[in-house]
C-alpha cells in the first residue's frame, strides 16, 4: 500500500506508503562532471546514431558514384557470367569456414557460462541462423537477439544467460577484427600504404599500437579475474587462454569471409591475401557502423576505392557474386533450418498440414516474415530502379495499356517503401501490420506483373503472402500500425535502402541525357523517366512516413469512459485490503474479470502497464485477471508491471514469467496487542495524556458531515504543501481531491477549537484492517500531533473490532545485504543505510518500528533484464506526475501518442 511520501523525512510525518517511487533508481553516489552528464542525458543518442549512419551512407554513395561513372550494368552482368564455377566453389568453402567459426562464437559463450549441457548443435543453430539473418537484413541486435533467444529459451537458458552469450560473441568478434587488422598492417605495411595513402611506417605503427593494446588487455585479464557490470548484471570476462581462443575464432571467421571475396576478385588482381584481409576488415567494420543491410554500398565503395587498378565492372561483378555466396545462400539455408527446428519441436502434435505449418511458424513468424517483407520492399525498390527486360515489354504492350504500366511502376516503388515500414509492425506482432502487409504484397504482386511481367519478383511476393496468410494467429496485438514508435535505426535503414535504390537507378541509366522533358516522357521503352517518377513518389512516401513517425511517437491506450463509482465501490467493499480504496482516486484504468466482481487497477506510462497491487476481489478471480492483464499489455507491446505485489500472489506472478524485486516491508500493527496499559503501553499512554493536556482533540467525522469542513481542510493541506515545498503525487497514494475525499470518513485534529490536521480513513472488509491515507497538518500545529492521531485512531479501530492498523511501507527495508545476494538487494540495502541525503529510509523504518508492527514484504513483479531501469523510471514518473483523472480502458483500446520509452 502507498500513501503520502512526503512524510518520510520527518518524524512528524511517518506514514509514507509507496515512498520508494520517489527515487526508485536512487543516486547514492555523487555525480562527477554534473554538467557533462546532464548534457549527455539530453542528447538523443539513438537519433544521433541514425543521422550518422545516414550521413556515412550518403558519403559512401557519393564515392561509389564517382568510382563507377564509366561502368555499365551490362558489363557487370557479363563479368559475373564469366566467373568460373570452380572459383565460386572455392568461395563457398571460404564462406563455410567463416560460418563454422561463427558457430564457435556462441559455443565459446556457452562454455564460458558453464552450460555445456546445451550442446554444440543448439549453439551452432542459434549462431548460424542469427548471423545469417542479421547479416542480410541488418538490425543485428534485434534480429540476431530474437532468433538466439527463441532457440536458447527452448534449450532452457534464461534471458540473462542469452545476453551473456551475446556479449561474449560480440567480444570475440571485435577481438578478431582488431587482431586481423593489426596483422595486415604489420605484415603488409608497404602494400597497405598503397591503398590507404599513409606511409608504411605509420601503418606499421598503427598495427603495433593495436597489438600493444591487445597485449595490455591480455596482461590485464591474466592478473586476476575481471568482470564487467551492465544494468546490474555481472559478467566475468574470459581469462588469458580463453581470450587467445577467442582471437583465434575471430581470426578464422574474418579470414574465411575475406578469402571468399578475394577468390572471386578478377584474375588480374595482384593484391596479396594478408593485405586484402586488412582491407576487408575495414570495409566490414564500416558496413556494420552504417547500419545498411549487409553493409550494402559501404563494402563495395571501400573495395573499389582500395583497388583502383582493377576494372570497376569486374570488381562489382565479384562483389555481387560474393553477396550471393556469403549472404543470400546462408540466408536461405538459415530460414530452412529455423523452420526445420520449429517443425522438430512440434512433430507428432498436429496432423493436418495447414495447422501444422501455422503452429510451426507462429513462434518465429514475426521475425521471419518481417525479414521477408523487408526484403520484399527492397526487391520492389530495386526493380523499380532497373530497366525492364525488352522481350517482356514487347509482350506486355499487347496486353497491358501504357497508363497501367506507368502507374504500376510508380505504385510498385511506393509499395516497396511502405513494406519497409510495415515490416517493423510485423516484428512487433501488430494485427494492423498483418492486414496492411497482405494488401501491399497482393498489390506488389500485381504491379510486378503489369509493369514489366516480372514473374520471378511476383513469385517471391506470392510466397511471402502465402506464408503471411497461414500465420494469421501470430499477429494479435491490437494497435495502430501508424502510431508505432519507429526506432531511429529503422528510419535510417529505410532511408539507406531508398537512397541505395535511387543510386542504383542512376547507375543503370548513367548514359541517359537527363533533362526536364524526361519527367513527361511516357512510352513502353521509357525506363529512365519511369525510374525518375517512381523515385520521386517513393521519396515523398518515405518523407511522409518519417514525419509521421517523428510527430507520433510510441502510443499509449486511450482512456474510455470512467467506470461507474457504484460498481467499483461494490467490489472495494468486499476487499479486506484497505488500499483497495485507491480505486476512488480517479487516476486509474480498470480491467474487470468476466464475472464483473473483481478488477485490476492500473495505468500506462511509456511501455509500462503498471498495476497497483494485487487484483481486488474474490481470490478465485486472481489467476484469471492476472493472465488477462498480461495478455492485454502484450497485445499493445507493453510490459506488465505489478507494483507492491503481496507475498500471497508471488507464485502466480512467477507463473506469468515475471521477475521479482523486493521494494521494502509493510508495517501492520496487531491491534489485539496494542494497549495503553502497563509497561508495554507506557510510551503511548504518555503521548495520549500529553495531547489531552495540550488541548489536542481527535475525532472521526462521517463522510457526509465532513463535506462542510473541506474549506478548513484545504487550508491545512495548502499550508502543509507550501511548508514542505512538495507537489501532489498520485497513483499509489492519495492527493487532495474533494471527489476522492467524499468516499471516506475524515479524522480531524483540533487544537484550541481550530483544525490543525486531518487524515482520510480507509477500512478493509470484515474488519480486517484500518489505516489512513492523505494525512496533513498545519505548520503551526503542536509538536507530536501526528503521534497522538495514530494512537487514538488505533484505539478507536481496536474498539470497533479491527484486527490490524496498517502503517504503510518502509521502502528498501528488509533487503538482504549479502555479497552473494541479488544486485538489486545490495543496491537497495546500501541506499537504505546511506541514502538519508535524499530520503530518510532508515528513519522511517525506525519510526514505524516503535509501534512493534508485523513486517510483511512487498515486491515489484515485472519483466527483468535490460528493461528494468526503464520500468523503474516509468513508475517514478507515474507517481510523481501531476494528478489527473483517467477513465477505464476496454481491452480493445486504440493507441494514441505520445509517450516515449526505450527497450
ZIMO-V867909 format. One record per pair of residues at least 12 apart in sequence whose C-alpha atoms are under 8 Angstrom apart, sorted by the first residue. I is the first residue (numbers start at 1). GAP is how many residues later the second one is. If there is no record, write none. Layout:
i = [I:I]
gap = [GAP:GAP]
This chain:
i = [1:1:1:1:1:1:1:1:1:2:2:2:2:2:2:2:2:2:2:3:3:3:3:3:3:3:3:3:3:3:4:4:4:4:4:4:4:4:4:4:4:5:5:5:5:5:6:6:6:8:8:8:8:8:9:9:9:9:10:11:11:11:12:12:12:12:12:13:14:14:14:15:15:15:16:16:16:16:17:17:17:17:17:17:18:18:18:18:18:19:19:19:20:20:20:21:21:21:21:22:22:22:23:24:24:24:25:25:25:26:28:28:28:28:46:46:46:47:47:49:49:50:50:50:50:51:52:53:53:53:53:53:54:54:54:54:56:57:57:57:57:57:58:60:60:60:61:61:61:61:61:63:64:64:64:64:65:65:67:67:67:67:68:68:68:69:69:71:71:72:72:72:72:73:73:75:75:76:76:76:76:77:79:79:79:80:80:80:80:80:83:87:87:88:88:90:90:91:91:91:91:91:91:91:92:92:92:93:94:94:94:94:94:95:95:95:95:95:96:97:97:97:97:98:98:98:98:98:98:99:99:100:100:101:101:101:101:102:102:102:102:102:102:103:103:103:103:103:104:104:105:105:105:105:105:105:105:105:106:106:106:106:106:106:106:106:107:107:107:108:108:108:109:109:109:109:109:110:110:112:113:113:113:118:118:122:122:122:125:125:125:126:126:126:126:127:128:129:129:129:129:129:129:129:130:130:130:130:130:131:132:132:132:132:133:133:133:133:134:135:135:135:136:136:136:136:136:137:137:137:137:137:138:138:138:138:138:139:139:139:139:143:145:146:147:147:148:149:150:150:159:160:160:164:172:172:172:172:173:174:175:175:175:176:176:176:176:176:176:176:177:177:177:177:178:179:179:179:179:179:180:180:180:180:180:180:181:181:181:181:181:181:182:182:182:182:182:182:183:183:183:184:184:184:184:184:184:185:185:185:185:185:185:186:186:186:186:186:187:188:188:189:189:189:191:192:192:192:195:195:196:218:218:219:221:221:221:221:222:222:225:225:226:231:231:231:232:232:233:254:254:255:257:258:258:258:258:259:259:260:260:261:261:261:262:264:264:264:264:265:265:265:265:266:266:266:266:268:269:279:279:280:283:283:283:283:284:286:286:287:291:291:291:292:292:292:293:293:294:297:300:300:304:335:339:339:342:342:343:346:346:354:357:358:358:361:362:362:362:363:365:365:366:366:366:366:366:366:367:367:369:369:369:369:369:369:370:370:370:370:370:371:372:373:373:373:373:373:373:374:374:374:374:375:376:376:376:376:377:377:377:377:377:377:378:378:378:378:379:379:380:380:380:380:380:380:380:381:381:381:381:381:381:382:382:382:384:384:384:384:384:384:385:385:385:385:385:385:385:386:386:386:386:386:387:387:387:388:388:389:390:392:392:393:393:393:393:396:396:396:397:400:402:402:402:404:404:405:405:405:405:406:406:406:407:408:408:408:408:409:409:409:409:409:409:410:410:410:410:410:410:411:411:411:412:412:412:412:412:413:413:413:413:414:414:414:414:415:415:415:416:416:417:417:417:417:417:418:418:419:419:420:421:422:422:422:424:424:425:425:426:428:428:429:429:429:429:430:430:430:430:430:430:430:430:431:431:431:431:431:432:432:432:432:433:434:434:434:438:438:438:441:441:441:441:442:442:442:444:444:445:445:445:445:445:446:476:477:477:477:477:478:478:478:478:478:479:479:479:479:480:480:482:482:483:483:483:483:483:483:483:483:484:484:484:484:484:485:485:485:485:485:486:486:491:494:495:498:498:502:505:509:512:519:519:552:552:552:553:553:553:553:554:554:554:554:554:554:554:555:555:555:555:555:555:556:556:556:556:556:556:556:556:556:557:557:557:557:557:557:558:558:558:558:558:559:559:559:559:559:559:560:560:560:560:560:561:561:561:562:562:562:563:563:563:565:568:568:571:571:571:571:572:572:573:573:574:574:574:574:575:575:575:575:575:576:576:576:576:576:576:576:577:577:577:577:577:578:578:578:578:578:578:578:579:579:580:581:582:582:582:582:583:584:584:585:585:585:585:585:586:586:586:586:586:587:587:587:587:587:587:587:587:588:588:588:588:588:588:588:588:589:589:589:589:589:589:589:590:590:590:590:591:591:591:591:591:591:592:593:593:593:597:597:598:598:598:598:598:599:599:599:599:600:600:600:600:600:600:601:605:605:605:605:605:606:606:606:606:607:607:607:607:607:608:608:608:608:608:608:608:609:609:609:609:609:610:610:610:610:610:611:611:611:611:612:612:612:612:612:613:613:613:613:613:614:614:614:614:614:623:626:627:630:632:639:639:640:640:641:641:641:641:641:642:642:642:643:643:643:644:644:644:644:645:645:645:645:646:646:646:647:647:647:647:653:657:658:658:658:658:659:659:659:659:659:660:660:660:660:661:661:661:661:661:662:662:662:662:662:662:662:663:663:663:663:663:663:663:664:664:664:664:664:664:664:664:664:664:665:665:665:665:665:665:665:665:665:665:666:666:666:666:666:666:666:666:666:666:667:667:667:667:667:667:667:667:667:667:667:668:668:668:668:668:668:668:668:668:669:669:669:669:669:669:669:669:670:670:670:670:670:671:671:671:671:671:671:671:671:672:672:672:674:674:675:684:687:687:687:687:688:688:688:691:691:691:694:695:695:696:696:696:696:696:697:697:697:698:698:698:698:698:698:699:699:699:700:700:700:700:701:701:701:701:702:702:702:703:703:703:703:703:703:704:704:706:706:706:707:710:712:713:713:713:714:716:716:716:716:716:716:717:717:717:717:719:719:719:720:720:720:720:723:727:728:728:728:729:729:729:729:729:730:730:730:730:730:730:731:731:731:732:733:733:734:734:735:735:736:741:744:744:744:745:745:746:746:746:746:747:747:747:749:749:751:751:756:756:756:756:757:757:757:757:757:757:758:758:758:758:759:759:759:759:759:760:760:760:760:761:767:767:767:768:768:768:769:769:769:769:769:770:770:770:770:770:771:771:771:807:809:810:810:810:810:811:811:812:812:812:812:812:813:813:813:813:813:814:814:815:815:816:817:817:866:867:867:870:870:870]
gap = [16:17:578:612:643:665:731:807:808:14:15:16:17:577:730:731:771:806:807:12:13:14:15:16:729:730:731:770:771:805:12:13:14:15:725:729:730:731:769:770:771:12:13:14:17:728:13:718:720:831:832:833:835:836:830:831:834:835:830:832:833:836:771:772:773:774:775:773:830:833:834:760:792:793:792:793:794:828:715:716:790:791:792:793:714:715:790:791:793:790:791:792:643:791:792:854:855:858:859:854:857:858:853:848:849:852:844:847:848:805:802:803:806:807:441:442:443:441:442:439:440:438:439:441:442:441:238:236:237:238:239:439:236:438:441:442:234:233:235:240:241:439:441:237:238:241:236:237:240:439:442:238:233:236:237:240:438:442:234:237:238:245:244:245:439:438:441:241:242:241:435:436:438:434:435:238:239:237:238:240:241:240:234:235:238:234:237:238:240:241:181:176:177:176:237:170:173:168:169:170:172:173:231:234:168:233:234:167:162:163:164:165:166:161:162:165:230:231:160:155:156:159:160:154:155:156:157:158:159:29:154:24:153:148:149:151:152:25:26:29:147:148:151:20:21:22:24:25:20:145:22:63:64:67:68:141:144:145:17:18:20:21:59:60:62:63:13:16:17:60:61:138:55:56:57:59:60:13:55:126:48:51:52:37:38:29:30:33:26:212:213:21:22:25:26:21:206:15:18:202:205:206:208:209:13:14:15:17:18:13:195:198:199:202:198:201:202:238:160:158:159:192:157:158:191:192:195:156:157:234:237:238:153:154:155:156:157:152:154:350:351:224:21:221:217:220:14:13:213:214:706:73:705:71:74:75:77:78:77:76:71:72:75:70:71:72:73:74:75:78:73:74:77:104:32:31:32:35:68:72:71:74:75:97:98:101:26:96:97:98:100:101:24:25:26:28:29:96:24:91:95:23:90:91:92:93:94:18:19:21:22:90:93:17:18:19:21:22:87:86:87:12:14:15:84:83:86:87:111:112:110:22:25:21:16:17:18:19:17:18:12:14:12:634:635:638:591:592:590:23:27:22:69:18:19:22:23:14:18:62:66:57:58:61:14:54:55:57:58:49:50:53:54:44:48:49:52:42:41:24:27:23:15:16:19:20:15:12:13:12:198:201:202:201:204:205:200:204:33:203:16:19:12:33:21:22:18:19:17:13:14:116:113:112:113:110:109:111:112:111:106:109:60:61:62:63:108:109:59:60:54:57:58:95:98:99:53:54:55:56:57:52:92:46:47:49:50:64:91:45:46:47:49:45:40:43:84:85:38:39:40:41:42:43:38:39:42:119:37:78:32:33:35:36:64:68:77:31:32:35:36:117:120:119:122:123:25:26:28:29:147:150:116:117:119:120:123:146:150:118:119:122:141:145:121:140:141:64:139:63:135:60:61:59:60:131:132:54:56:57:127:50:120:121:122:46:47:45:46:47:119:45:116:124:44:39:40:42:43:38:39:42:121:122:125:120:121:123:124:125:127:36:123:126:31:32:35:36:122:121:122:124:125:120:123:124:127:25:28:29:28:122:77:81:121:124:125:123:124:18:21:74:73:14:15:59:62:66:56:59:49:49:209:45:46:47:48:45:46:47:48:49:50:51:205:44:45:46:47:48:46:47:48:49:48:34:38:41:27:30:31:20:21:23:24:19:20:23:14:17:12:13:14:16:17:12:159:157:158:159:160:157:158:414:415:416:156:157:415:416:414:415:66:67:66:69:70:71:72:412:413:414:65:68:69:70:71:64:67:68:69:70:63:67:55:48:47:40:41:33:26:19:16:13:14:344:345:346:344:345:346:347:52:342:343:344:345:346:347:51:340:341:342:343:344:48:49:50:51:339:340:341:342:343:47:332:336:337:338:339:331:335:336:337:338:30:327:328:329:330:334:327:328:329:330:333:326:327:328:324:325:326:27:324:325:19:15:16:26:27:45:46:44:45:191:192:43:190:191:192:41:42:43:189:190:187:188:189:190:191:192:193:186:187:188:191:192:184:185:186:187:191:192:193:183:185:36:181:149:150:151:152:18:156:159:146:149:150:155:300:154:298:299:300:301:16:143:144:296:297:298:299:300:13:14:15:143:297:298:299:300:12:13:14:297:298:299:300:12:297:298:299:34:38:297:298:299:300:33:28:31:32:20:21:17:18:19:20:23:16:17:18:26:12:14:15:16:25:29:14:269:270:272:273:294:268:293:294:295:30:31:32:292:294:30:31:32:33:263:266:267:24:29:30:31:32:30:31:32:33:265:29:30:31:32:30:31:32:119:120:29:30:31:32:33:28:30:31:32:35:29:27:29:26:259:223:224:222:223:219:220:221:222:230:218:219:220:216:217:218:19:214:215:216:213:214:215:216:211:212:213:209:210:211:212:208:206:203:204:205:206:201:202:203:204:205:199:200:201:202:163:164:198:199:200:150:153:163:195:196:197:198:148:149:150:194:195:196:197:145:146:147:148:149:150:151:193:194:195:144:145:146:147:148:149:190:191:192:193:140:141:142:143:144:188:189:190:191:192:139:140:141:142:143:181:182:186:187:188:189:136:137:138:139:140:185:186:187:188:135:136:137:138:182:183:184:185:133:134:135:183:184:123:124:126:127:131:132:133:134:126:131:132:120:121:120:107:97:100:101:104:100:103:104:93:94:97:57:56:57:53:54:55:56:89:52:53:54:49:50:51:52:91:94:48:49:50:45:46:47:48:44:45:46:47:42:43:44:38:39:40:41:42:43:38:41:36:39:40:35:28:43:42:44:45:22:39:40:41:60:61:62:19:59:60:61:58:59:60:56:57:58:59:56:155:152:154:155:150:151:152:153:154:148:149:150:151:152:153:147:148:152:147:40:41:39:40:39:148:38:19:16:17:18:15:16:12:13:14:15:12:13:14:36:40:30:31:21:22:24:25:18:19:20:21:24:28:16:17:18:19:13:14:15:16:17:12:13:14:15:12:34:35:36:34:35:36:33:34:35:36:37:27:32:34:35:36:34:35:36:41:49:31:34:35:38:21:30:16:17:19:20:29:16:19:28:29:32:15:43:13:14:13:12:13:37:35:36:31:32:33]
